[in-house]
Amino acid sequence: MQYLVSVIDDRTASGTDEEMAAIDVFNDRLRAGGHWVFAGGLASPGTATVVDSRGDGAPVVTDGPFVETKEHVAGLWVWEAADLDEALALAVDGSKACHRKLEVRPFL
């Protein structure tokens, strides 16, 4: 089963050299264990553009995030794990490596 793992932060471009090194080690562990599918960091929420094309009218395109909040998704992983328990165990170590909260959600 695949899981979206969102990295939650309240700052932008805040990763220290030590955190980046720990993330690299953790990513190597994910690859070695067959859990790695994809990962990426995201630019700050201020760089976002929201497109709303619902309804019959013209699409509405707005600058900035879809919601104003202190915390935001700073990056993500997609993991392969046998079940939620395994994904959560990986998330404990991933949270330690990147020193941030992680949200784990299964794909449908």
C-alpha positions in Angstrom: 0.0 0.0 0.0 1.2 3.5 -0.7 1.2 6.4 1.7 1.5 10.2 1.2 3.7 11.5 4.0 3.5 15.3 4.3 6.3 17.2 6.1 4.7 20.0 8.2 6.7 23.1 9.0 6.0 26.7 10.2 9.0 28.2 8.4 10.4 28.1 4.9 13.8 27.0 3.7 14.5 26.1 7.3 16.4 22.8 6.9 19.8 22.8 8.5 22.9 21.1 7.1 22.5 18.5 9.9 18.9 17.9 9.1 19.6 17.6 5.4 22.3 15.0 6.1 19.9 13.0 8.4 17.2 13.1 5.7 19.7 11.8 3.2 20.5 8.8 5.5 16.8 8.2 6.1 16.1 8.3 2.4 18.9 5.8 1.8 17.2 3.5 4.4 13.8 3.9 2.6 15.4 2.9 -0.7 17.3 -0.1 0.8 14.0 -1.3 2.4 11.9 -1.0 -0.7 9.8 1.8 0.7 10.9 4.6 -1.5 8.5 5.8 -4.2 9.1 9.5 -4.5 10.1 12.6 -2.4 10.3 16.3 -2.9 10.6 19.6 -1.1 8.2 22.4 -1.9 8.7 26.1 -2.3 7.1 28.5 0.2 3.3 28.8 0.4 3.6 32.3 -1.0 4.6 30.9 -4.4 1.4 28.9 -4.7 -1.3 29.6 -7.2 -4.9 28.3 -6.7 -7.1 27.4 -9.7 -10.8 27.0 -9.2 -12.6 25.9 -12.3 -15.8 24.7 -10.6 -19.1 25.8 -12.0 -20.0 27.3 -15.3 -18.1 30.6 -15.1 -14.6 31.5 -15.9 -11.9 29.8 -13.8 -10.7 31.8 -10.8 -6.9 32.0 -10.5 -5.5 33.5 -7.3 -2.0 33.9 -5.9 -1.0 32.4 -2.6 -2.0 29.3 -0.7 -5.6 28.0 -0.6 -5.7 28.6 3.1 -3.8 31.0 5.4 -2.3 29.1 8.3 0.9 29.1 10.4 1.9 25.6 9.4 2.2 24.3 5.8 3.3 21.4 3.8 7.1 21.9 3.2 7.7 18.6 1.4 6.5 15.1 0.9 7.3 11.5 0.5 5.4 8.7 -1.1 6.2 5.4 0.6 5.4 1.8 0.0 4.5 0.0 3.2 2.8 -3.3 4.1 0.3 -1.5 6.3 -0.4 1.6 8.4 1.6 0.3 11.3 4.7 -0.1 9.1 4.2 3.4 7.6 3.8 4.9 11.1 7.0 3.2 12.3 8.9 4.7 9.3 7.3 8.1 10.1 8.7 8.1 13.6 12.2 7.8 12.2 11.4 10.3 9.4 10.1 12.9 11.8 13.3 12.5 13.9 15.5 12.8 10.8 13.9 16.0 9.4 12.9 17.4 12.9 9.4 18.2 11.8 5.9 16.8 12.2 4.7 14.3 9.5 1.2 13.5 8.4 0.7 10.0 7.0 -2.2 9.3 4.7 -3.0 6.2 2.7 -3.8 6.5 -1.0 -7.3 5.2 -1.9 
